[in-house]
Amino acid sequence: PSFAHNTSTRLASDLPPLTMEKIETFELGYITYFSPDYMLNANFFHNELEDLLERGAFINSSGQYLGFLGNSGNSKTNGLELSFQAKPTDKATLELSATYQETEDLNNPEAEPAYSPKWSGQFKLGYDITPKICLGLKSFYVSEMDVFFDPSLKNSDGSFGRQIKGSVSDDYIVAGVNLRFKDFFYDGTVINLHIDNIFNKEITYPTYTKNSWMDKGSVGEERTFMVTVAYQF
């Protein structure tokens, strides 16, 4: 917990002190080579998260509704990641990967976990046009994500806990390109041109607790350009 978290919590002396959040991960990996240039990697994983900082609420003896921050969050994740790497030619390298995961909030098993895409994937391609010019292509996919479940929100029936107001984010695919020139001016100089979100795809993220007024979610970056000049010595 941060200094600010601990400071605000200690203003109420009857609350227990905040402790570290914990994560425990179990992984089982399998790697196989179809040939020296083609490799497949399968990775099964199980994550257990405990004592996550989470807001809660209670009604004191005076009937006053109070919110507080405590180490009450617990969740678990099971997933599978597949990755394929290949070098089809001396000039080209290729990488494909995909991940599927199921996350469960142990305190609210009926609620969909927030900001947790079930599917994600990535594509990378590198190609040496010449010994001094390299082209890189990258694309990644993220499936839809849900909004936050706030256990401190009071419901009309007197219970606590519901999703905050906001829209679920749509899935999206973003692509980028990178062009690298080596020894462009003279030996050792490098010029790198990078374009991200090259197709100017509209990206939205689910509403967060600190920007709840953005009920349609926040907007990701549009197409961006970056030029880097470097000198290797």
C-alpha positions in Angstrom: 0.0 0.0 0.0 1.1 3.5 -0.8 1.8 6.3 1.8 -1.5 7.9 0.8 -3.4 4.7 1.3 -2.0 4.2 4.7 -2.4 7.8 5.7 -6.1 7.9 4.8 -6.8 4.6 6.5 -5.1 5.6 9.7 -7.4 8.6 10.1 -9.9 6.0 11.4 -8.1 4.4 14.3 -10.5 1.4 14.6 -9.5 0.1 11.2 -6.7 -2.5 10.9 -3.4 -1.4 9.2 -3.0 -2.1 5.5 -0.6 -4.9 4.4 1.0 -6.0 1.2 -1.0 -7.5 -1.6 0.1 -11.1 -2.5 0.2 -13.1 -5.7 1.1 -16.7 -6.1 1.7 -18.2 -9.5 1.9 -21.8 -10.7 3.0 -22.5 -14.2 3.5 -25.5 -16.4 5.4 -25.0 -19.7 6.0 -27.2 -22.6 8.3 -26.4 -25.5 8.8 -28.4 -28.7 10.8 -27.8 -31.8 9.5 -29.0 -35.1 12.9 -28.0 -36.6 15.7 -25.6 -35.5 13.7 -22.7 -37.0 10.2 -23.6 -35.8 9.2 -23.6 -32.1 5.9 -24.0 -30.2 5.5 -23.1 -26.6 2.4 -24.0 -24.4 2.1 -22.4 -21.0 -0.6 -23.3 -18.5 -0.9 -20.9 -15.5 -2.8 -20.5 -12.3 -2.7 -17.3 -10.3 -4.0 -16.7 -6.8 -4.2 -13.1 -5.5 -4.9 -12.4 -1.9 -5.2 -9.3 0.3 -5.9 -7.0 -2.6 -6.7 -3.4 -1.7 -10.4 -3.0 -2.0 -13.0 -0.6 -0.8 -15.7 -1.8 1.5 -18.6 -0.3 3.5 -20.5 -0.7 6.7 -23.1 1.0 8.8 -21.9 1.9 12.3 -23.9 1.9 15.5 -25.2 5.4 14.8 -26.6 4.3 11.5 -24.0 6.2 9.5 -22.8 4.7 6.2 -19.0 4.6 6.1 -16.6 3.5 3.3 -13.1 2.2 4.0 -10.1 0.7 2.3 -8.9 -2.8 3.4 -7.1 -5.9 2.3 -10.3 -7.8 1.4 -9.9 -8.6 -2.3 -9.3 -12.2 -3.4 -9.3 -13.6 -6.9 -7.9 -16.5 -9.0 -7.1 -17.0 -12.6 -6.6 -20.0 -14.8 -5.3 -19.7 -18.3 -3.4 -21.0 -21.3 -0.9 -19.2 -23.5 0.3 -20.6 -26.9 3.3 -19.1 -28.7 4.7 -20.0 -32.1 8.0 -18.7 -33.3 9.5 -19.3 -36.7 12.3 -18.2 -39.0 11.0 -19.1 -42.4 13.9 -17.4 -44.2 17.3 -15.9 -43.3 15.7 -12.5 -43.5 12.4 -13.0 -41.7 11.3 -13.8 -38.2 7.7 -14.5 -37.2 6.0 -14.8 -33.8 2.3 -15.6 -33.0 0.9 -15.8 -29.6 -2.6 -16.1 -28.0 -3.8 -16.2 -24.4 -7.1 -17.3 -22.9 -7.8 -16.7 -19.2 -10.7 -17.1 -16.8 -10.6 -14.9 -13.7 -12.9 -15.2 -10.7 -13.5 -12.7 -8.0 -13.8 -15.0 -5.0 -15.7 -12.4 -3.0 -18.2 -11.8 -5.8 -18.2 -14.9 -8.0 -21.4 -13.9 -9.8 -19.8 -10.7 -11.1 -17.6 -10.5 -14.2 -14.1 -9.5 -13.3 -13.2 -5.9 -14.3 -10.6 -4.9 -16.8 -9.8 -8.6 -17.5 -10.0 -9.6 -21.1 -10.5 -13.3 -21.7 -8.7 -13.3 -25.0 -5.6 -11.5 -26.1 -3.2 -12.2 -29.0 -0.1 -10.8 -30.7 1.5 -11.0 -34.1 5.1 -9.9 -34.9 7.0 -10.0 -38.1 10.5 -8.8 -38.7 12.1 -8.6 -42.1 15.6 -7.5 -43.2 15.1 -5.6 -46.4 18.8 -5.1 -46.7 21.6 -5.6 -44.2 21.0 -2.0 -43.1 17.3 -1.6 -43.4 14.8 -3.6 -41.2 11.0 -3.6 -41.3 8.9 -4.6 -38.3 5.2 -5.2 -38.2 3.2 -5.7 -35.0 -0.4 -6.2 -34.2 -2.3 -7.2 -31.0 -5.8 -8.1 -30.1 -7.7 -7.5 -26.8 -11.2 -8.8 -26.2 -13.9 -6.9 -24.4 -13.5 -5.8 -20.8 -16.1 -5.1 -18.1 -16.5 -2.2 -15.7 -15.5 -2.3 -12.0 -17.5 -4.0 -9.3 -17.5 -1.7 -6.3 -18.3 -3.6 -3.1 -18.8 -0.3 -1.2 -21.8 0.9 -3.3 -25.1 0.7 -1.4 -28.1 -0.8 -3.2 -31.8 0.1 -2.8 -32.5 -3.1 -0.9 -29.9 -2.2 1.8 -27.1 -4.6 0.5 -23.7 -3.4 -0.8 -21.9 -4.0 -4.0 -22.7 -3.4 -7.7 -20.9 -2.5 -10.9 -20.2 1.2 -11.4 -22.0 3.1 -14.1 -20.3 2.7 -17.4 -20.1 0.8 -20.7 -18.3 -2.4 -21.4 -15.3 -1.8 -23.8 -15.4 -3.4 -27.2 -12.7 -5.7 -28.4 -10.1 -4.1 -30.7 -7.1 -4.9 -32.9 -4.2 -2.4 -33.1 -1.4 -2.6 -35.7 2.0 -0.8 -35.8 5.0 -0.6 -38.1 8.6 0.1 -37.5 11.3 1.0 -40.0 15.0 1.0 -38.9 17.9 2.4 -41.0 21.4 1.5 -39.8 24.5 3.5 -40.8 22.2 6.1 -42.5 24.5 9.1 -42.4 27.7 7.3 -41.5 28.8 4.3 -39.5 27.1 4.0 -36.2 24.1 6.3 -36.9 20.6 4.8 -36.6 17.2 6.3 -37.7 14.1 4.6 -36.5 10.5 5.5 -37.7 7.7 4.0 -35.6 3.9 4.4 -36.4 1.5 3.1 -33.8 -2.2 2.4 -34.4 -1.4 2.8 -38.1 -5.1 2.3 -39.1 -6.2 4.9 -36.5 -8.5 2.4 -34.8 -10.8 3.8 -32.1 -9.9 2.2 -28.7 -12.0 2.6 -25.6 -11.3 1.3 -22.1 -13.9 0.6 -19.4 -14.9 3.4 -17.0 -12.6 3.5 -13.9 -13.6 4.4 -10.4 -11.6 7.7 -10.5 -13.2 8.8 -13.8 -16.8 7.6 -13.3 -18.2 10.6 -15.1 -16.8 9.0 -18.3 -19.7 6.5 -18.5 -18.8 5.5 -22.1 -15.2 4.7 -21.1 -11.9 6.5 -21.8 -10.4 6.7 -25.2 -7.0 5.3 -26.2 -4.3 6.9 -28.3 -5.0 7.5 -32.0 -2.4 7.1 -34.7 1.0 8.3 -33.4 4.4 8.9 -35.1 7.8 8.7 -33.5 11.2 9.3 -35.1 14.3 8.4 -33.2 17.9 9.3 -34.1 20.7 7.4 -32.3 24.4 6.9 -32.5 26.0 3.5 -31.6 29.6 3.5 -30.3 
